Amino acid sequence: MSKKIPRRSDCPITNALEVLGDRWTLIIVRDLVFKGLREFGQFLGAGEGISTNILAERLERLQCAGIIVRSDHPENGKKYVYRLTEKGVDLIPLLIEFVLWGAKYTADHAAPAQVLREMRAQPEKVIAGLRAALLKELKESA
């Protein structure tokens, strides 16, 4: 992908928000990390209500930013498979912090209690396990 995301400033937070700072982008990354979704139709059916045009734009934005890669589907030439790059995998600690913060301040969340306990007690172990699995999948798909 040759399209580049314009930068408004040299602030790292501003630059991160240029890529990740909308309602849908981190949801797509979440679905790649925690739900194992890999296909366009899977993202559409994830229950969040994202529209096809928004999903397509966010997937392209994530590709342009080097957070995901798109490859041909191994069984259906009309489909693609999306995977996190190493840069995308490096978002896992951020996602875990979002989960913990959201669970702490939202009474009616759906996060499983056991997962939250593991994230709180051993975040490094959770991060390492997710990271290893996602990088192995990326390597095997290359």
N, CA, C and O atoms as a GROMACS GRO file, in nm:
protein
  568
    1MET      N    1   0.084  -0.117   0.000
    1MET     CA    2   0.000   0.000   0.000
    1MET      C    3   0.089   0.124   0.000
    1MET      O    4   0.182   0.136   0.080
    2SER      N    5   0.060   0.214  -0.089
    2SER     CA    6   0.143   0.332  -0.101
    2SER      C    7   0.082   0.455  -0.034
    2SER      O    8   0.151   0.554  -0.014
    3LYS      N    9  -0.045   0.449   0.000
    3LYS     CA   10  -0.110   0.563   0.063
    3LYS      C   11  -0.053   0.585   0.202
    3LYS      O   12  -0.036   0.491   0.279
    4LYS      N   13  -0.022   0.711   0.232
    4LYS     CA   14   0.036   0.744   0.360
    4LYS      C   15  -0.062   0.828   0.442
    4LYS      O   16  -0.132   0.913   0.387
    5ILE      N   17  -0.065   0.804   0.570
    5ILE     CA   18  -0.151   0.879   0.659
    5ILE      C   19  -0.079   1.008   0.696
    5ILE      O   20   0.033   1.004   0.746
    6PRO      N   21  -0.144   1.124   0.671
    6PRO     CA   22  -0.077   1.251   0.702
    6PRO      C   23  -0.060   1.271   0.852
    6PRO      O   24  -0.144   1.228   0.932
    7ARG      N   25   0.049   1.338   0.888
    7ARG     CA   26   0.076   1.369   1.028
    7ARG      C   27   0.043   1.514   1.056
    7ARG      O   28   0.078   1.602   0.977
    8ARG      N   29  -0.023   1.538   1.168
    8ARG     CA   30  -0.057   1.674   1.208
    8ARG      C   31   0.045   1.735   1.302
    8ARG      O   32   0.058   1.857   1.310
    9SER      N   33   0.118   1.650   1.372
    9SER     CA   34   0.216   1.702   1.467
    9SER      C   35   0.323   1.597   1.492
    9SER      O   36   0.319   1.487   1.437
   10ASP      N   37   0.418   1.633   1.577
   10ASP     CA   38   0.523   1.539   1.616
   10ASP      C   39   0.492   1.470   1.748
   10ASP      O   40   0.576   1.396   1.799
   11CYS      N   41   0.374   1.493   1.803
   11CYS     CA   42   0.334   1.431   1.930
   11CYS      C   43   0.302   1.284   1.906
   11CYS      O   44   0.219   1.252   1.820
   12PRO      N   45   0.364   1.191   1.982
   12PRO     CA   46   0.336   1.049   1.963
   12PRO      C   47   0.190   1.012   1.987
   12PRO      O   48   0.138   0.923   1.920
   13ILE      N   49   0.124   1.079   2.081
   13ILE     CA   50  -0.017   1.048   2.106
   13ILE      C   51  -0.101   1.091   1.987
   13ILE      O   52  -0.188   1.016   1.941
   14THR      N   53  -0.077   1.211   1.937
   14THR     CA   54  -0.150   1.258   1.818
   14THR      C   55  -0.129   1.164   1.701
   14THR      O   56  -0.225   1.130   1.632
   15ASN      N   57  -0.006   1.121   1.679
   15ASN     CA   58   0.024   1.034   1.566
   15ASN      C   59  -0.041   0.896   1.582
   15ASN      O   60  -0.088   0.839   1.485
   16ALA      N   61  -0.043   0.844   1.704
   16ALA     CA   62  -0.111   0.717   1.728
   16ALA      C   63  -0.260   0.732   1.704
   16ALA      O   64  -0.323   0.643   1.647
   17LEU      N   65  -0.318   0.842   1.747
   17LEU     CA   66  -0.461   0.864   1.728
   17LEU      C   67  -0.498   0.885   1.582
   17LEU      O   68  -0.611   0.857   1.543
   18GLU      N   69  -0.406   0.933   1.501
   18GLU     CA   70  -0.432   0.946   1.358
   18GLU      C   71  -0.463   0.809   1.296
   18GLU      O   72  -0.542   0.800   1.203
   19VAL      N   73  -0.401   0.704   1.348
   19VAL     CA   74  -0.423   0.569   1.297
   19VAL      C   75  -0.533   0.499   1.375
   19VAL      O   76  -0.620   0.435   1.315
   20LEU      N   77  -0.532   0.510   1.507
   20LEU     CA   78  -0.616   0.426   1.593
   20LEU      C   79  -0.733   0.500   1.658
   20LEU      O   80  -0.813   0.437   1.727
   21GLY      N   81  -0.743   0.629   1.639
   21GLY     CA   82  -0.833   0.708   1.720
   21GLY      C   83  -0.975   0.725   1.671
   21GLY      O   84  -1.031   0.834   1.682
   22ASP      N   85  -1.034   0.622   1.617
   22ASP     CA   86  -1.174   0.629   1.585
   22ASP      C   87  -1.245   0.510   1.647
   22ASP      O   88  -1.182   0.420   1.702
   23ARG      N   89  -1.373   0.510   1.638
   23ARG     CA   90  -1.455   0.408   1.704
   23ARG      C   91  -1.430   0.267   1.652
   23ARG      O   92  -1.446   0.172   1.729
   24TRP      N   93  -1.391   0.249   1.528
   24TRP     CA   94  -1.387   0.115   1.468
   24TRP      C   95  -1.249   0.051   1.463
   24TRP      O   96  -1.239  -0.072   1.469
   25THR      N   97  -1.145   0.128   1.453
   25THR     CA   98  -1.013   0.072   1.426
   25THR      C   99  -0.967  -0.024   1.536
   25THR      O  100  -0.924  -0.136   1.506
   26LEU      N  101  -0.976   0.018   1.660
   26LEU     CA  102  -0.933  -0.072   1.768
   26LEU      C  103  -1.027  -0.191   1.785
   26LEU      O  104  -0.986  -0.296   1.834
   27ILE      N  105  -1.152  -0.176   1.744
   27ILE     CA  106  -1.245  -0.290   1.748
   27ILE      C  107  -1.199  -0.396   1.649
   27ILE      O  108  -1.204  -0.516   1.679
   28ILE      N  109  -1.154  -0.354   1.531
   28ILE     CA  110  -1.102  -0.450   1.432
   28ILE      C  111  -0.977  -0.518   1.487
   28ILE      O  112  -0.964  -0.640   1.476
   29VAL      N  113  -0.887  -0.441   1.546
   29VAL     CA  114  -0.766  -0.499   1.605
   29VAL      C  115  -0.804  -0.594   1.719
   29VAL      O  116  -0.747  -0.702   1.732
   30ARG      N  117  -0.899  -0.553   1.802
   30ARG     CA  118  -0.949  -0.640   1.909
   30ARG      C  119  -0.997  -0.773   1.853
   30ARG      O  120  -0.965  -0.880   1.906
   31ASP      N  121  -1.075  -0.766   1.746
   31ASP     CA  122  -1.130  -0.888   1.687
   31ASP      C  123  -1.020  -0.977   1.628
   31ASP      O  124  -1.033  -1.100   1.631
   32LEU      N  125  -0.916  -0.918   1.577
   32LEU     CA  126  -0.802  -0.996   1.528
   32LEU      C  127  -0.729  -1.065   1.643
   32LEU      O  128  -0.690  -1.181   1.632
   33VAL      N  129  -0.712  -0.993   1.754
   33VAL     CA  130  -0.636  -1.045   1.868
   33VAL      C  131  -0.716  -1.145   1.950
   33VAL      O  132  -0.673  -1.258   1.972
   34PHE      N  133  -0.832  -1.102   1.996
   34PHE     CA  134  -0.906  -1.182   2.095
   34PHE      C  135  -1.010  -1.276   2.035
   34PHE      O  136  -1.039  -1.380   2.096
   35LYS      N  137  -1.064  -1.244   1.921
   35LYS     CA  138  -1.169  -1.328   1.863
   35LYS      C  139  -1.121  -1.414   1.747
   35LYS      O  140  -1.193  -1.503   1.701
   36GLY      N  141  -1.000  -1.388   1.700
   36GLY     CA  142  -0.945  -1.469   1.591
   36GLY      C  143  -1.012  -1.446   1.457
   36GLY      O  144  -1.004  -1.532   1.369
   37LEU      N  145  -1.077  -1.333   1.439
   37LEU     CA  146  -1.140  -1.304   1.311
   37LEU      C  147  -1.032  -1.270   1.208
   37LEU      O  148  -0.932  -1.206   1.241
   38ARG      N  149  -1.053  -1.314   1.085
   38ARG     CA  150  -0.953  -1.293   0.980
   38ARG      C  151  -1.013  -1.248   0.847
   38ARG      O  152  -0.939  -1.202   0.760
   39GLU      N  153  -1.144  -1.260   0.828
   39GLU     CA  154  -1.206  -1.232   0.699
   39GLU      C  155  -1.305  -1.117   0.709
   39GLU      O  156  -1.363  -1.093   0.815
   40PHE      N  157  -1.322  -1.046   0.598
   40PHE     CA  158  -1.412  -0.932   0.590
   40PHE      C  159  -1.550  -0.967   0.646
   40PHE      O  160  -1.603  -0.895   0.730
   41GLY      N  161  -1.608  -1.076   0.600
   41GLY     CA  162  -1.741  -1.117   0.644
   41GLY      C  163  -1.747  -1.148   0.792
   41GLY      O  164  -1.850  -1.125   0.856
   42GLN      N  165  -1.639  -1.200   0.847
   42GLN     CA  166  -1.634  -1.226   0.991
   42GLN      C  167  -1.641  -1.097   1.071
   42GLN      O  168  -1.710  -1.089   1.173
   43PHE      N  169  -1.570  -0.994   1.024
   43PHE     CA  170  -1.574  -0.865   1.092
   43PHE      C  171  -1.716  -0.806   1.085
   43PHE      O  172  -1.766  -0.752   1.183
   44LEU      N  173  -1.778  -0.818   0.968
   44LEU     CA  174  -1.915  -0.767   0.952
   44LEU      C  175  -2.012  -0.838   1.046
   44LEU      O  176  -2.103  -0.776   1.099
   45GLY      N  177  -1.992  -0.967   1.066
   45GLY     CA  178  -2.082  -1.045   1.149
   45GLY      C  179  -2.046  -1.048   1.296
   45GLY      O  180  -2.106  -1.124   1.372
   46ALA      N  181  -1.952  -0.966   1.339
   46ALA     CA  182  -1.904  -0.970   1.477
   46ALA      C  183  -2.001  -0.907   1.577
   46ALA      O  184  -1.977  -0.912   1.697
   47GLY      N  185  -2.108  -0.848   1.528
   47GLY     CA  186  -2.208  -0.795   1.619
   47GLY      C  187  -2.193  -0.649   1.658
   47GLY      O  188  -2.271  -0.599   1.739
   48GLU      N  189  -2.094  -0.581   1.603
   48GLU     CA  190  -2.073  -0.441   1.639
   48GLU      C  191  -2.153  -0.345   1.550
   48GLU      O  192  -2.173  -0.229   1.586
   49GLY      N  193  -2.197  -0.393   1.435
   49GLY     CA  194  -2.278  -0.310   1.346
   49GLY      C  195  -2.198  -0.220   1.253
   49GLY      O  196  -2.250  -0.118   1.208
   50ILE      N  197  -2.075  -0.255   1.224
   50ILE     CA  198  -1.994  -0.176   1.132
   50ILE      C  199  -2.048  -0.193   0.990
   50ILE      O  200  -2.088  -0.303   0.951
   51SER      N  201  -2.050  -0.086   0.914
   51SER     CA  202  -2.096  -0.092   0.776
   51SER      C  203  -1.983  -0.137   0.684
   51SER      O  204  -1.865  -0.125   0.719
   52THR      N  205  -2.018  -0.188   0.568
   52THR     CA  206  -1.916  -0.241   0.477
   52THR      C  207  -1.818  -0.134   0.431
   52THR      O  208  -1.698  -0.160   0.422
   53ASN      N  209  -1.866  -0.014   0.402
   53ASN     CA  210  -1.775   0.090   0.354
   53ASN      C  211  -1.679   0.136   0.463
   53ASN      O  212  -1.562   0.162   0.435
   54ILE      N  213  -1.726   0.145   0.586
   54ILE     CA  214  -1.638   0.183   0.698
   54ILE      C  215  -1.536   0.073   0.723
   54ILE      O  216  -1.418   0.101   0.742
   55LEU      N  217  -1.581  -0.052   0.723
   55LEU     CA  218  -1.488  -0.164   0.744
   55LEU      C  219  -1.380  -0.165   0.638
   55LEU      O  220  -1.262  -0.179   0.670
   56ALA      N  221  -1.419  -0.150   0.512
   56ALA     CA  222  -1.320  -0.150   0.404
   56ALA      C  223  -1.219  -0.038   0.421
   56ALA      O  224  -1.100  -0.058   0.401
   57GLU      N  225  -1.267   0.081   0.459
   57GLU     CA  226  -1.177   0.195   0.478
   57GLU      C  227  -1.084   0.172   0.596
   57GLU      O  228  -0.965   0.204   0.586
   58ARG      N  229  -1.134   0.119   0.705
   58ARG     CA  230  -1.049   0.097   0.822
   58ARG      C  231  -0.947  -0.013   0.796
   58ARG      O  232  -0.832  -0.001   0.840
   59LEU      N  233  -0.985  -0.118   0.726
   59LEU     CA  234  -0.888  -0.222   0.690
   59LEU      C  235  -0.778  -0.165   0.602
   59LEU      O  236  -0.661  -0.198   0.619
   60GLU      N  237  -0.815  -0.081   0.508
   60GLU     CA  238  -0.713  -0.017   0.423
   60GLU      C  239  -0.622   0.074   0.505
   60GLU      O  240  -0.501   0.075   0.485
   61ARG      N  241  -0.681   0.150   0.597
   61ARG     CA  242  -0.602   0.238   0.683
   61ARG      C  243  -0.503   0.157   0.767
   61ARG      O  244  -0.387   0.196   0.781
   62LEU      N  245  -0.549   0.045   0.823
   62LEU     CA  246  -0.460  -0.040   0.903
   62LEU      C  247  -0.349  -0.101   0.818
   62LEU      O  248  -0.236  -0.116   0.864
   63GLN      N  249  -0.381  -0.135   0.693
   63GLN     CA  250  -0.278  -0.186   0.602
   63GLN      C  251  -0.176  -0.077   0.572
   63GLN      O  252  -0.055  -0.100   0.581
   64CYS      N  253  -0.223   0.041   0.538
   64CYS     CA  254  -0.133   0.152   0.506
   64CYS      C  255  -0.041   0.186   0.622
   64CYS      O  256   0.074   0.226   0.602
   65ALA      N  257  -0.092   0.170   0.742
   65ALA     CA  258  -0.012   0.200   0.862
   65ALA      C  259   0.081   0.085   0.899
   65ALA      O  260   0.160   0.098   0.992
   66GLY      N  261   0.073  -0.027   0.828
   66GLY     CA  262   0.160  -0.140   0.857
   66GLY      C  263   0.117  -0.221   0.978
   66GLY      O  264   0.197  -0.294   1.035
   67ILE      N  265  -0.009  -0.208   1.020
   67ILE     CA  266  -0.059  -0.278   1.138
   67ILE      C  267  -0.116  -0.415   1.100
   67ILE      O  268  -0.110  -0.508   1.180
   68ILE      N  269  -0.170  -0.426   0.980
   68ILE     CA  270  -0.219  -0.554   0.930
   68ILE      C  271  -0.164  -0.579   0.790
   68ILE      O  272  -0.121  -0.487   0.722
   69VAL      N  273  -0.167  -0.704   0.750
   69VAL     CA  274  -0.137  -0.743   0.612
   69VAL      C  275  -0.258  -0.819   0.560
   69VAL      O  276  -0.330  -0.886   0.634
   70ARG      N  277  -0.277  -0.805   0.430
   70ARG     CA  278  -0.386  -0.876   0.363
   70ARG      C  279  -0.324  -0.976   0.268
   70ARG      O  280  -0.231  -0.943   0.193
   71SER      N  281  -0.375  -1.098   0.270
   71SER     CA  282  -0.327  -1.200   0.177
   71SER      C  283  -0.446  -1.271   0.115
   71SER      O  284  -0.558  -1.265   0.166
   72ASP      N  285  -0.420  -1.338   0.005
   72ASP     CA  286  -0.527  -1.413  -0.060
   72ASP      C  287  -0.575  -1.525   0.030
   72ASP      O  288  -0.496  -1.588   0.100
   73HIS      N  289  -0.704  -1.549   0.027
   73HIS     CA  290  -0.764  -1.657   0.104
   73HIS      C  291  -0.716  -1.790   0.043
   73HIS      O  292  -0.718  -1.805  -0.079
   74PRO      N  293  -0.673  -1.886   0.125
   74PRO     CA  294  -0.618  -2.011   0.070
   74PRO      C  295  -0.722  -2.098  -0.001
   74PRO      O  296  -0.686  -2.183  -0.083
   75GLU      N  297  -0.850  -2.078   0.028
   75GLU     CA  298  -0.953  -2.163  -0.031
   75GLU      C  299  -1.050  -2.091  -0.124
   75GLU      O  300  -1.123  -2.156  -0.198
   76ASN      N  301  -1.051  -1.959  -0.121
   76ASN     CA  302  -1.147  -1.883  -0.201
   76ASN      C  303  -1.076  -1.762  -0.259
   76ASN      O  304  -1.043  -1.667  -0.188
   77GLY      N  305  -1.052  -1.765  -0.389
   77GLY     CA  306  -0.979  -1.659  -0.456
   77GLY      C  307  -1.048  -1.524  -0.456
   77GLY      O  308  -0.986  -1.424  -0.493
   78LYS      N  309  -1.174  -1.519  -0.416
   78LYS     CA  310  -1.246  -1.393  -0.412
   78LYS      C  311  -1.239  -1.327  -0.275
   78LYS      O  312  -1.291  -1.217  -0.256
   79LYS      N  313  -1.176  -1.393  -0.180
   79LYS     CA  314  -1.168  -1.342  -0.043
   79LYS      C  315  -1.023  -1.314  -0.005
   79LYS      O  316  -0.928  -1.359  -0.070
   80TYR      N  317  -1.009  -1.237   0.102
   80TYR     CA  318  -0.879  -1.209   0.160
   80TYR      C  319  -0.878  -1.250   0.307
   80TYR      O  320  -0.982  -1.264   0.371
   81VAL      N  321  -0.757  -1.268   0.358
   81VAL     CA  322  -0.735  -1.296   0.499
   81VAL      C  323  -0.651  -1.180   0.554
   81VAL      O  324  -0.554  -1.137   0.491
   82TYR      N  325  -0.689  -1.132   0.670
   82TYR     CA  326  -0.618  -1.021   0.735
   82TYR      C  327  -0.550  -1.073   0.861
   82TYR      O  328  -0.608  -1.148   0.940
   83ARG      N  329  -0.424  -1.031   0.878
   83ARG     CA  330  -0.348  -1.071   0.996
   83ARG      C  331  -0.271  -0.950   1.049
   83ARG      O  332  -0.236  -0.858   0.974
   84LEU      N  333  -0.246  -0.952   1.178
   84LEU     CA  334  -0.164  -0.846   1.238
   84LEU      C  335  -0.018  -0.865   1.201
   84LEU      O  336   0.032  -0.978   1.196
   85THR      N  337   0.049  -0.756   1.175
   85THR     CA  338   0.194  -0.756   1.159
   85THR      C  339   0.256  -0.748   1.298
   85THR      O  340   0.184  -0.741   1.398
   86GLU      N  341   0.388  -0.749   1.304
   86GLU     CA  342   0.453  -0.732   1.434
   86GLU      C  343   0.415  -0.597   1.495
   86GLU      O  344   0.396  -0.585   1.616
   87LYS      N  345   0.406  -0.496   1.411
   87LYS     CA  346   0.363  -0.364   1.458
   87LYS      C  347   0.223  -0.370   1.518
   87LYS      O  348   0.197  -0.307   1.620
   88GLY      N  349   0.134  -0.446   1.456
   88GLY     CA  350   0.000  -0.464   1.509
   88GLY      C  351  -0.002  -0.544   1.638
   88GLY      O  352  -0.077  -0.512   1.730
   89VAL      N  353   0.080  -0.647   1.644
   89VAL     CA  354   0.090  -0.730   1.764
   89VAL      C  355   0.138  -0.646   1.882
   89VAL      O  356   0.102  -0.672   1.997
   90ASP      N  357   0.219  -0.546   1.854
   90ASP     CA  358   0.268  -0.459   1.961
   90ASP      C  359   0.158  -0.374   2.026
   90ASP      O  360   0.182  -0.305   2.124
   91LEU      N  361   0.037  -0.380   1.970
   91LEU     CA  362  -0.077  -0.311   2.032
   91LEU      C  363  -0.142  -0.393   2.144
   91LEU      O  364  -0.229  -0.341   2.214
   92ILE      N  365  -0.103  -0.517   2.161
   92ILE     CA  366  -0.166  -0.603   2.261
   92ILE      C  367  -0.162  -0.542   2.402
   92ILE      O  368  -0.265  -0.544   2.469
   93PRO      N  369  -0.051  -0.489   2.450
   93PRO     CA  370  -0.054  -0.429   2.585
   93PRO      C  371  -0.156  -0.316   2.595
   93PRO      O  372  -0.222  -0.301   2.698
   94LEU      N  373  -0.168  -0.236   2.492
   94LEU     CA  374  -0.266  -0.128   2.489
   94LEU      C  375  -0.408  -0.184   2.497
   94LEU      O  376  -0.491  -0.133   2.572
   95LEU      N  377  -0.435  -0.289   2.421
   95LEU     CA  378  -0.568  -0.351   2.424
   95LEU      C  379  -0.600  -0.406   2.563
   95LEU      O  380  -0.712  -0.391   2.612
   96ILE      N  381  -0.503  -0.469   2.624
   96ILE     CA  382  -0.525  -0.525   2.758
   96ILE      C  383  -0.556  -0.413   2.857
   96ILE      O  384  -0.644  -0.428   2.942
   97GLU      N  385  -0.485  -0.303   2.848
   97GLU     CA  386  -0.513  -0.190   2.936
   97GLU      C  387  -0.653  -0.135   2.911
   97GLU      O  388  -0.723  -0.097   3.006
   98PHE      N  389  -0.695  -0.130   2.785
   98PHE     CA  390  -0.832  -0.087   2.754
   98PHE      C  391  -0.934  -0.183   2.815
   98PHE      O  392  -1.034  -0.139   2.872
   99VAL      N  393  -0.909  -0.312   2.804
   99VAL     CA  394  -0.999  -0.412   2.862
   99VAL      C  395  -1.010  -0.390   3.013
   99VAL      O  396  -1.120  -0.384   3.068
  100LEU      N  397  -0.896  -0.378   3.079
  100LEU     CA  398  -0.897  -0.363   3.225
  100LEU      C  399  -0.963  -0.233   3.269
  100LEU      O  400  -1.040  -0.231   3.365
  101TRP      N  401  -0.934  -0.125   3.198
  101TRP     CA  402  -0.996   0.003   3.230
  101TRP      C  403  -1.147  -0.004   3.207
  101TRP      O  404  -1.225   0.039   3.293
  102GLY      N  405  -1.188  -0.057   3.093
  102GLY     CA  406  -1.330  -0.068   3.061
  102GLY      C  407  -1.404  -0.156   3.159
  102GLY      O  408  -1.516  -0.125   3.199
  103ALA      N  409  -1.343  -0.267   3.198
  103ALA     CA  410  -1.406  -0.358   3.294
  103ALA      C  411  -1.418  -0.292   3.432
  103ALA      O  412  -1.516  -0.314   3.504
  104LYS      N  413  -1.320  -0.213   3.468
  104LYS     CA  414  -1.323  -0.147   3.599
  104LYS      C  415  -1.433  -0.042   3.606
  104LYS      O  416  -1.497  -0.026   3.710
  105TYR      N  417  -1.456   0.030   3.497
  105TYR     CA  418  -1.548   0.142   3.500
  105TYR      C  419  -1.680   0.119   3.428
  105TYR      O  420  -1.760   0.211   3.412
  106THR      N  421  -1.703  -0.004   3.383
  106THR     CA  422  -1.830  -0.038   3.318
  106THR      C  423  -1.889  -0.158   3.389
  106THR      O  424  -1.833  -0.268   3.383
  107ALA      N  425  -1.999  -0.138   3.456
  107ALA     CA  426  -2.058  -0.245   3.538
  107ALA      C  427  -2.113  -0.360   3.455
  107ALA      O  428  -2.107  -0.475   3.499
  108ASP      N  429  -2.166  -0.334   3.339
  108ASP     CA  430  -2.234  -0.437   3.262
  108ASP      C  431  -2.153  -0.484   3.140
  108ASP      O  432  -2.208  -0.504   3.032
  109HIS      N  433  -2.024  -0.502   3.159
  109HIS     CA  434  -1.938  -0.550   3.050
  109HIS      C  435  -1.952  -0.701   3.034
  109HIS      O  436  -2.006  -0.770   3.120
  110ALA      N  437  -1.900  -0.751   2.920
  110ALA     CA  438  -1.911  -0.894   2.890
  110ALA      C  439  -1.777  -0.968   2.901
  110ALA      O  440  -1.767  -1.084   2.861
  111ALA      N  441  -1.676  -0.903   2.955
  111ALA     CA  442  -1.546  -0.968   2.967
  111ALA      C  443  -1.554  -1.082   3.068
  111ALA      O  444  -1.601  -1.063   3.180
  112PRO      N  445  -1.507  -1.201   3.030
  112PRO     CA  446  -1.510  -1.315   3.124
  112PRO      C  447  -1.423  -1.288   3.247
  112PRO      O  448  -1.311  -1.238   3.235
  113ALA      N  449  -1.475  -1.321   3.363
  113ALA     CA  450  -1.406  -1.295   3.489
  113ALA      C  451  -1.268  -1.361   3.493
  113ALA      O  452  -1.172  -1.300   3.541
  114GLN      N  453  -1.256  -1.484   3.444
  114GLN     CA  454  -1.128  -1.554   3.447
  114GLN      C  455  -1.024  -1.482   3.360
  114GLN      O  456  -0.908  -1.472   3.398
  115VAL      N  457  -1.066  -1.433   3.245
  115VAL     CA  458  -0.974  -1.359   3.157
  115VAL      C  459  -0.927  -1.232   3.227
  115VAL      O  460  -0.808  -1.199   3.222
  116LEU      N  461  -1.018  -1.162   3.290
  116LEU     CA  462  -0.980  -1.039   3.362
  116LEU      C  463  -0.883  -1.069   3.475
  116LEU      O  464  -0.787  -0.996   3.495
  117ARG      N  465  -0.909  -1.178   3.549
  117ARG     CA  466  -0.816  -1.216   3.657
  117ARG      C  467  -0.676  -1.242   3.602
  117ARG      O  468  -0.577  -1.198   3.659
  118GLU      N  469  -0.668  -1.314   3.490
  118GLU     CA  470  -0.538  -1.344   3.429
  118GLU      C  471  -0.470  -1.216   3.381
  118GLU      O  472  -0.350  -1.198   3.401
  119MET      N  473  -0.546  -1.127   3.319
  119MET     CA  474  -0.489  -1.001   3.270
  119MET      C  475  -0.437  -0.915   3.384
  119MET      O  476  -0.334  -0.849   3.371
  120ARG      N  477  -0.509  -0.916   3.495
  120ARG     CA  478  -0.466  -0.836   3.612
  120ARG      C  479  -0.346  -0.900   3.682
  120ARG      O  480  -0.251  -0.830   3.719
  121ALA      N  481  -0.350  -1.031   3.700
  121ALA     CA  482  -0.248  -1.100   3.778
  121ALA      C  483  -0.118  -1.119   3.701
  121ALA      O  484  -0.009  -1.103   3.756
  122GLN      N  485  -0.129  -1.153   3.574
  122GLN     CA  486  -0.010  -1.185   3.495
  122GLN      C  487  -0.019  -1.125   3.354
  122GLN      O  488  -0.023  -1.198   3.255
  123PRO      N  489  -0.022  -0.992   3.345
  123PRO     CA  490  -0.036  -0.931   3.213
  123PRO      C  491   0.076  -0.969   3.116
  123PRO      O  492   0.052  -0.986   2.997
  124GLU      N  493   0.198  -0.982   3.167
  124GLU     CA  494   0.310  -1.017   3.080
  124GLU      C  495   0.292  -1.156   3.018
  124GLU      O  496   0.324  -1.178   2.902
  125LYS      N  497   0.238  -1.249   3.097
  125LYS     CA  498   0.214  -1.384   3.047
  125LYS      C  499   0.105  -1.384   2.940
  125LYS      O  500   0.118  -1.451   2.838
  126VAL      N  501  -0.002  -1.309   2.963
  126VAL     CA  502  -0.111  -1.299   2.866
  126VAL      C  503  -0.057  -1.237   2.736
  126VAL      O  504  -0.084  -1.287   2.627
  127ILE      N  505   0.017  -1.129   2.750
  127ILE     CA  506   0.074  -1.062   2.633
  127ILE      C  507   0.166  -1.156   2.556
  127ILE      O  508   0.157  -1.166   2.434
  128ALA      N  509   0.254  -1.225   2.627
  128ALA     CA  510   0.349  -1.316   2.562
  128ALA      C  511   0.277  -1.429   2.489
  128ALA      O  512   0.316  -1.466   2.378
  129GLY      N  513   0.173  -1.483   2.548
  129GLY     CA  514   0.098  -1.592   2.484
  129GLY      C  515   0.028  -1.546   2.357
  129GLY      O  516   0.035  -1.613   2.254
  130LEU      N  517  -0.039  -1.433   2.365
  130LEU     CA  518  -0.107  -1.379   2.246
  130LEU      C  519  -0.006  -1.343   2.139
  130LEU      O  520  -0.025  -1.373   2.021
  131ARG      N  521   0.101  -1.278   2.180
  131ARG     CA  522   0.205  -1.236   2.086
  131ARG      C  523   0.264  -1.356   2.013
  131ARG      O  524   0.278  -1.354   1.891
  132ALA      N  525   0.300  -1.459   2.086
  132ALA     CA  526   0.360  -1.578   2.026
  132ALA      C  527   0.266  -1.643   1.924
  132ALA      O  528   0.307  -1.680   1.814
  133ALA      N  529   0.140  -1.656   1.961
  133ALA     CA  530   0.043  -1.720   1.872
  133ALA      C  531   0.021  -1.638   1.745
  133ALA      O  532   0.016  -1.695   1.636
  134LEU      N  533   0.008  -1.508   1.759
  134LEU     CA  534  -0.017  -1.424   1.642
  134LEU      C  535   0.105  -1.415   1.550
  134LEU      O  536   0.091  -1.416   1.428
  135LEU      N  537   0.224  -1.406   1.608
  135LEU     CA  538   0.345  -1.401   1.524
  135LEU      C  539   0.370  -1.534   1.456
  135LEU      O  540   0.418  -1.537   1.342
  136LYS      N  541   0.339  -1.644   1.522
  136LYS     CA  542   0.352  -1.777   1.460
  136LYS      C  543   0.257  -1.788   1.340
  136LYS      O  544   0.296  -1.835   1.234
  137GLU      N  545   0.134  -1.743   1.359
  137GLU     CA  546   0.037  -1.745   1.250
  137GLU      C  547   0.085  -1.659   1.133
  137GLU      O  548   0.074  -1.701   1.017
  138LEU      N  549   0.137  -1.542   1.162
  138LEU     CA  550   0.187  -1.451   1.057
  138LEU      C  551   0.301  -1.518   0.980
  138LEU      O  552   0.304  -1.516   0.857
  139LYS      N  553   0.395  -1.577   1.054
  139LYS     CA  554   0.510  -1.644   0.992
  139LYS      C  555   0.466  -1.760   0.905
  139LYS      O  556   0.517  -1.777   0.794
  140GLU      N  557   0.372  -1.839   0.953
  140GLU     CA  558   0.325  -1.956   0.878
  140GLU      C  559   0.247  -1.917   0.754
  140GLU      O  560   0.238  -1.995   0.659
  141SER      N  561   0.189  -1.795   0.753
  141SER     CA  562   0.111  -1.753   0.637
  141SER      C  563   0.198  -1.693   0.527
  141SER      O  564   0.154  -1.676   0.414
  142ALA      N  565   0.322  -1.661   0.561
  142ALA     CA  566   0.412  -1.595   0.463
  142ALA      C  567   0.464  -1.691   0.358
  142ALA      O  568   0.539  -1.650   0.269
   0.00000   0.00000   0.00000
